[in-house]
């Protein structure tokens, strides 16, 4: 497979299904941001963290490729024709979403209750989690904007929403595991 095709030299790119759109199209911004998020998850996985977290991050990265494929597909080319899909696109399942919820519940059970917002930071690995969380929120905002133009799989939107929550809880759990400082945000009183 050749990496450079020269087909994007004039500022357009092809969606799955062949439709060409400008590289700044909301669909491209959406799946490009999911790709950025996936790269940050790789950075978290490369840290000295529990192997169970690493294994789950690999699963999440796989699911993000699925979300990216959904976002990168021309909805008209993915529709059913004669009972068959024109393109075979994997889906995000309710079980994928529930899996993130279960992991959050397990981590939260080991953490002190959260009484305030926390400032991002305290350890490099924790900071990477917070950056990934912010990128995930941006991916979710872009995907919801795209959803207003072209309806996308609702489970993909829910997955991105739950993933940002998961990354926040993972940041807190890693703060706890690494014995880093968790600095509470306490608004100044006037």
Phi, psi and omega in degrees: 000123179281135182285316180260133182243343182068002181285343180261008184296341181257016173089017175237163177217160182262136171278166170299128184109347173099345180297133179262137179223160176298148181294345178264007180301145181304327178295318180291318176302320182296305183284337174294323179288325174296321177295319177299315178302316180300322178294320177295324177296324175299322178295319177296317181297332180282355179279168179277081181234169179307137181298331178294322176295318180299317180297318179292322179298322176299317177298318179296317179300321177298315179295326178292329173296323176296313178300316178300319179295320178298314181291332183272003184258131174297118184300331179291331180276345181263358183285161180287137176227118182056038177081359180238146176284139178292326178233141176270113182239129176296165181236157170267131184259164174300326179296325177297318180292315180296329177298318176296320179297318179298315179298320178296318179299319180296313181294317181299326180297335181265359185254152172293151180301145178273122182250345181214164168296157178242147177281133177299143178125194180106333179195146183304316180297319178296319179298320177299321178297318180292322176297315179299320178299316180294319178295322178297318178297321178294318178300320179295317179298316180294319180294322178290326175295318176298320181300331177288337180266308179229118181301132176242167182306120182298331178294330177294318177296316179297321181297314179298319178298313181292325181295321178295322175297316179302316182295327176294314180294321177299320177300316178295318181293319178293325175301315179295310182298321183273001181054040177272163178284131171255109184267120180282143173270113179240110183303141177291141177270140179279000000 
